[in-house]
Amino acid sequence: MTALLLLVALQVPQLPDSSGWGVHVLAIARAPDSAIWVGTYGQGIFVLRQGVGRGEWERIRSSSDTSKHSISWDFVHAFGFGPRGEIWYGTVGNGWGLSTDGGKTWRNWEFRQLGPEWQYVAPNGIVTRGDTTYIATADGVKVTWDDGQTWRVITDSLGATTAKDSVWGRIENQYVLDIASRDPAIGLRHLRGFASSLNGGRTWRELGFGNVCDLSRSCPSPLGLYLSLTRAGEIARTIVEPGIVIPDSSCKHPRLRRATARIPLDAEHALYGSQDGVVVRAESDDMVFYGCRAPTDDALPLVGGGRLRHTWFRRPIALTDQPYIDQTYRFGSTMGGNFQPHQGVEFNNPDGTPVHAIGAGVVVHAGPAEQGALTVAIRHDRRLSVTPGRRPGVSRADRVPADPGAMPRGGSYYLFSVYYHNSTLLVHVGDRVKAGDVIALVGNTGRATNDHLHLELHASPFDSTRLIVDPAVRYPPYNTNPELWIAPLPGTGIVAGQVWDSAGKPVGQARIYGLVKPEPQETPFSFIETYGPRNHPDPVYREHFAISDVPPGEYVLGVEIAGRRVFRRVKVEVGKLTWVELRPER
């Protein structure tokens, strides 16, 4: 039987799509009763209770009314099932929860119960073994054998000093990326390599990366990756291979995504979830995506890359730690309307990770800032000069229409970088620092929901620290997108541009779909948001959005403007910036 016929035979209904751009599936799992559970990016949980081939999708969403006992967050990318009908789920940024009545009501462990740690559950990061549940997070592993009445933790040496629960076992690094179980072994991947345990997590054998480099964070692969184990606790390699596209005339979204979740059916077949939100059937290594790509892909003109204008600075987190920018809450993002517009970018890292100065300069602030966050601010030696009347954009700059009302008048800008939420500050006001100097250690002080560094970049016409760091000011007046100032990761490029309506006005908080960002998997990428009134464009680019660390390749970007869909085809090149303008066709 062909893969297509196998897919049709399954008769799995399409997921309900309220956005019109597809449902971004983060996790998919089959319960012991054969029900299929699907976790999504921002749209909650979908359940097909009658098993493969029958029934309709039921939707479970979060609610601010705690009396409803709903799930805590609609960004779900992990499931686990216990022997007595327990159903566990894990989220991107707000802990996890448990249901013992088939998903009707939930008990949640979120910020109110966990505090400013343990919020980021690893993708597919819940493992159950008998009555014991392991929940892998960016702060270690939580373990319970009484459905959460009591907890133990598996963490590193630093995490053990601050853990509120008893330490069950110790691993080399608490930032867990994957976890798997095959009786009697438990295996996991963290920022320093792999570890396995044969006694339930009490003691661990650290394996490093060794010959399984294709599964490590240090050499990421564009394919889907899954950690599996031998019974002896050795790491086995499991990779989801790319497949073919089966057109579907009902598709409304312009993107084909890699698989992000997997349900084994038997030795040769599996169901997968993708960022198109469709259910996928695989035969051996041949994968079939039941989805579509935009029918006008080949007809759209291709926009290529151009030179970078001022990527003068390095990353504040070393490449040997966790150097990826959080993809769910970028500069200007509201995470789909769930949060206030973001004023910087996040680097999620364990408590105590070194924070590095992104460039040379003088420390102008070192101490508490907003809500007590331990903060460092640096005024950099380098300044930015803008020529009056320079047009925005990089690629095809001379042909991109300017925005006269928003054009800079020219002049010189002081550049400041600001580093929030540290646990320890290692510099003082007046200190001179070089690029790469360690200035602080990552923490969660102030208004933080996890261990991370919040980085801001300000381009100010005034040499005034008060305009940059003021505990009473929530939205600083001269912040810009740090992703346009920091060099992109090796082997990647940057995409930036503008979104206009038919009257020539910028479209705020528009969602731009179509880019594929495989890393970091623990904060999955779904769409770009254009800036609202609380965020400011770069003095040179005058962009409405920007995103860095994009793998090279061709993409079709899509956005909805006043009910009309606009598509552009772009080519991302290594070390270049691709400029794209989206507006309704005349």
Order of alpha helices (4+ residues) and beta strands (2+ residues): alpha-beta-beta-beta-beta-beta-beta-beta-beta-alpha-beta-beta-beta-beta-alpha-beta-beta-beta-beta-beta-beta-beta-beta-beta-beta-beta-beta-beta-beta-beta-beta-beta-beta-beta-beta-beta-beta-beta-beta-beta-beta-beta-beta-beta-beta-beta
